[in-house]
Amino acid sequence: METLFASPSLAAGYARSRPEVHPRVMLRARRLLHLGERIGCAVDVGCGAGLSTRPLAELARVSLGVEPLEPMLAWTREVAPHSCFAVGRAEQLPVATGIADLMTAAGSLNYADLDRFFPEARRVLLPSGALVVYDFSAGKRMADSPALEGWYAAFRQRYPSPPSSARPLSPELLAPLARGFRPLAHEHFEEPLLLHPDFYVDYMMTETAVAAAVRAGTDEDSIRQWCRQTVAPVFGGRPRTVLFTGYIACFIPE
């Protein structure tokens, strides 16, 4: 799975064809943490192509994205030009001790060694800092129709998800694992985004199931054509509201 994320084509897709859910989640984080004025430094762990780092530039004077897979960082100048980026792992962050007011991790801790990550996060954060962990599912439901759920099920049957080492996480699962931290607040959310059908197809092409199918020999254009033809009647030729469900969990150092 990790090598699929290292693909330059998948990195390009993540940079240009992923829905803007991260800014919505950061608004929730600001409210839960009572953030008013701009903070000093924010670190985004497992930043991918930089989409999750970009909203941090509005929260902090300095925002840094850390990503273990270097090909993902090729697009960061385009995606988040006001942030800095470095290659590094969650378990050994290339960041000075006691420097961060905020640390975020968007869907990246599922792949991390949490016994090593939380002490490292505690090292990097200021005593007054906060850790925000969040994740959200693929957009597979519409606000006003069950049709997209049926389409997504057919998509998954045709292009199955590859084996993954990711562990399931939630606020409830994270709380006892977060050594050195105290849970502050959490929410389960549903964010609606208005998406054009062409963009939705581009988005589906960034799924690791597609990358796995292409690696196994399936023609990428044929996958796109199938998606375009079958998703067209679901959207009816117009933008539709797609729902993204997820969680956000905020922790502070003990």
CORPE-V89293 format. One line per field, one symbol per residue. ss: DSSP state (H for helix, E for strand, - for the rest). psi: psi as a letter, one per 20 degrees, with the letter a starting at -180 (. if undefined). burial: 1 if it has 16 or more other ideal C-beta (glycine too) atoms within 10 Angstrom, else 0. A space follows every 10 residues. Layout:
# CORPE-V89293
ss=???
psi=???
burial=???
This chain:
# CORPE-V89293
ss=-HHHH--HHH HHHHHH---- -HHHHHHHHH HHH-----EE EEEEE----- HHHH-HHHHE EEEEEEE--H HHHHHHHHH- ---EEEE-E- -E-------E EEEEEE--HH H--HHHHHHH HHHHEEEEEE EEEEEE---- EE----HHHH HHHHHHHH-- ---------- HHHHH----- EEEEEEEEEE EEEEE-HHHH HHHH---HHH HHHHH----H HHHHHHHHHH HHHHH----E EEEEEEEEEE EEE-
psi=ghhghiphhh ggghhikpqm hghghhhggg ghilperprg pppoplicij hihgihhihq hpppppphoh hhihjhhggm ijrqqqprqh implqqplhp hppqonjhih iqohhhgghg ghghqqhjaq poprqqrqoj qqhjqjhhgg ghghghhhnq prqqjpqpqr hhhhgiimpj qppgqrqpro pppopqhghh ghghiiqhhg hhgghiipph hhgggggggh ighgikjrqq oppoqaqppp qqq.
burial=0001101001 1111111110 1101110111 0110100010 1111111111 1111111011 0111111110 1110110011 0010100111 1010100011 1111111111 1101001101 1101110011 1111110111 1100001100 1100100010 0000000010 1001000100 1000111010 1010101011 1111111111 1111000000 0010011100 1001100001 0111011111 1110
